[in-house]
Amino acid sequence: MSAQEWGRRKAAESPRWSADKWQRVATVLGAVLADEPGRTEPADEKSGRDAA
């Protein structure tokens, strides 16, 4: 079995993340989820970097 096939099988066995879990992870990472239209975070003023 190739590494890719093994990875696909393991991913298929794993439970899917709920929308709530994706949101919690995004909050922890300071990210904005792409599937939320109209929701953007302002650039970080202190570092000059985007919040995402």
Secondary structure, 3 states (H helix, E strand, C coil): CCHHHHHHHHHHHCCCCCHHHHHHHHHHHCCCCCCCCCCCCCCCCCCCCCCC
